[in-house]
Amino acid sequence: MIRFFLRMIGLFSLAAAFILVIYDGTKSIASNAVILTSVRALWDTLNAASLASLQPLLEQSAVPSLWDPVFTTFLSWPSWAVLAVLGIVLIVLGRRRKPLIGYAR
């Protein structure tokens, strides 16, 4: 059941990455420049309040330097790449194990 859930979430993540590639591609073609939707822009579009509340939480409870170099770098990455890597990792984690042949263990 868990493997199915991991594969399903991985496939949804890959589908969202593909949609974001098409979205960025059409915006790039229309403006004659390369436009990439960052994770921050996508997060602001989906739920801006959670991103605003995450910064003080990370600065107070965790290591204070975790927000500035680490998380801001993550927020500047292209959203389609992050979703594609997440989807691939989840699909690999949810794959079925190969059957053993012979006596090899």
C-alpha positions as CSV (number, residue, x, y, z in Angstrom):
1,M,0.0,0.0,0.0
2,I,2.8,2.4,0.9
3,R,4.6,1.6,-2.4
4,F,1.4,2.4,-4.3
5,F,1.1,5.7,-2.4
6,L,4.7,6.6,-3.1
7,R,4.4,5.8,-6.8
8,M,1.1,7.7,-7.1
9,I,2.5,10.9,-5.4
10,G,5.6,10.5,-7.6
11,L,3.6,10.3,-10.8
12,F,1.5,13.4,-9.7
13,S,4.8,15.2,-9.0
14,L,6.1,14.3,-12.5
15,A,2.9,15.4,-14.1
16,A,3.0,18.8,-12.3
17,A,6.7,19.2,-13.4
18,F,5.6,18.5,-17.0
19,I,2.8,21.1,-16.7
20,L,5.3,23.7,-15.3
21,V,7.8,23.0,-18.1
22,I,5.0,23.7,-20.6
23,Y,4.0,26.8,-18.7
24,D,7.5,28.1,-18.6
25,G,8.1,27.2,-22.2
26,T,5.0,29.1,-23.4
27,K,5.9,32.2,-21.3
28,S,9.5,32.0,-22.7
29,I,8.3,31.8,-26.3
30,A,5.9,34.7,-25.8
31,S,8.5,37.0,-24.3
32,N,11.5,35.9,-26.4
33,A,13.5,35.3,-23.2
34,V,14.0,32.3,-20.9
35,I,11.6,32.5,-18.0
36,L,11.7,30.0,-15.2
37,T,9.1,29.8,-12.4
38,S,11.0,29.6,-9.1
39,V,9.9,27.5,-6.1
40,R,9.3,30.8,-4.3
41,A,6.9,32.1,-7.0
42,L,5.0,28.8,-7.1
43,W,4.8,28.7,-3.3
44,D,3.5,32.3,-3.3
45,T,0.9,31.4,-5.9
46,L,-0.3,28.4,-3.9
47,N,-0.1,29.6,-0.3
48,A,1.8,32.8,0.4
49,A,0.9,32.8,4.1
50,S,2.7,29.6,4.8
51,L,5.9,30.8,3.2
52,A,5.7,34.0,5.3
53,S,5.2,32.1,8.5
54,L,8.0,29.6,7.7
55,Q,10.8,32.2,7.8
56,P,10.4,33.2,11.5
57,L,9.9,29.5,12.4
58,L,13.2,28.5,10.8
59,E,15.1,31.5,12.2
60,Q,13.9,31.0,15.7
61,S,13.6,27.2,16.3
62,A,16.3,25.8,13.9
63,V,19.8,27.0,13.1
64,P,19.5,30.7,12.4
65,S,21.8,30.4,9.3
66,L,19.5,27.8,7.8
67,W,17.2,30.3,6.3
68,D,19.6,32.7,4.5
69,P,22.1,30.5,2.5
70,V,20.2,27.2,2.4
71,F,16.5,27.8,2.1
72,T,16.8,30.9,0.0
73,T,18.9,29.0,-2.5
74,F,16.3,26.3,-2.6
75,L,13.6,28.8,-3.2
76,S,15.4,30.2,-6.2
77,W,15.6,26.8,-8.0
78,P,13.2,26.2,-11.0
79,S,10.0,24.6,-9.7
80,W,9.8,22.1,-12.5
81,A,13.2,20.7,-11.7
82,V,12.4,20.3,-7.9
83,L,9.1,18.5,-8.7
84,A,10.8,16.3,-11.3
85,V,13.5,15.2,-8.9
86,L,11.0,14.6,-6.1
87,G,8.8,12.6,-8.4
88,I,11.7,10.4,-9.6
89,V,12.9,9.8,-6.0
90,L,9.4,8.8,-4.9
91,I,8.9,6.5,-7.9
92,V,12.3,4.8,-7.2
93,L,11.4,4.4,-3.5
94,G,8.0,2.9,-4.4
95,R,9.2,0.4,-7.0
96,R,8.8,-3.3,-6.6
97,R,11.8,-5.4,-5.7
98,K,13.3,-7.7,-8.2
99,P,12.6,-11.4,-7.6
100,L,15.6,-13.4,-6.5
101,I,16.8,-16.0,-9.0
102,G,18.4,-19.1,-7.7
103,Y,20.2,-19.1,-4.4
104,A,21.6,-15.6,-4.5
105,R,20.7,-13.5,-1.6
